[in-house]
Amino acid sequence: MNILLTPEQVQLVQQYLETGKYTSVADIISEALRLLEVKENKPQRGKKILEVFEKTGFIGSLPDADSHLSSNYKAIVRTEMGLSDDSR
């Protein structure tokens, strides 16, 4: 597979190589693809977390949990899923 990069992308790849953290262009592409996969799966992870929370009520069962903790937790999960506050 051939990949064409813009001059700016080439410069960015060179900068990453110069840091020493990556030893090859393939390493950089692998990391970029891994991060893309994480980004694409983020809403699914949040949905699973929310489902578990709603089924178990775990946060509400904590001894020191106050009434705001449950709603704050759900808001965090909704943010993780990429949903807005008005989607409740």
N, C-alpha and C positions, 0 to 999 in steps of 0.2 A: 504494500500500500504506500502510495506517495502522498505526502501531506505538504501543501503549500502554506507557508506562514507569511504574514505581513512583516515588513521590516521591524515594526514595533514588537511583534511577537518574538522574532528572532532575538532582538535585543533583550527581551525579558527572559528568554530561555538562557541566554549567555549569562545574565545576572544571577540566575539561580545556580548555574553551574559554578560560577566564581565563588559562591558562598561555601562550596565544599560539601554541602548537605546532600547534593545529588551528584552521582558520578557519571551519569549519561543522560542524554535526551530521553531515552526510554524510561529512565527512573522518573523524570519530571512528568512525562505523559501518563505513566502509571498512577502517580499521585493525583494528577488532575482528574483522571477517570474515577479514581476511588472517591474523591471529594464530590464529583458529579453524582455518583451512585448514592452517596450519603444524602445529598441535597434532594434527589428524586425520591428517596424512600422516607424522608423526614415526616411528611404528613401521615404515612402509614404507621410509623412508630408512635406518633402522638395519638393516633386513633386507638391503637392497641392499649396504650397507657390509660387513656380515658375510659375505655371499656372495662379494664381491670379495676380502675378506681370506682366506677359506678357500680360494678357487680359486688365488690368487697366492702366499699365504704371505709377503706383502710385508714385514711387520714382522720376521719371523724372518730375512729376508735382509739386514737392516740390519747393518752391520759392528759397531756398538756395542750391538746388541740382546742382552739377557740372557734367560734362560728365563722370567722373570716378566713380561716385556714383552708377550709373546704372550697370556698369560692375562689380563693387565690390560686389554689392548686389547679382547679379546672381552667382558670384563665391562663395559667402557664401552659397547660397542655394544649389549649386552643391555639395559643401563640405558636407552640411547637408544630401544630398541624397546619399553620398558615391561615387560620380562620380569624375573622374579625370578631370584636366583642358583641356585635349585634346578631351573631349567628347562634346565640344561646337558646 
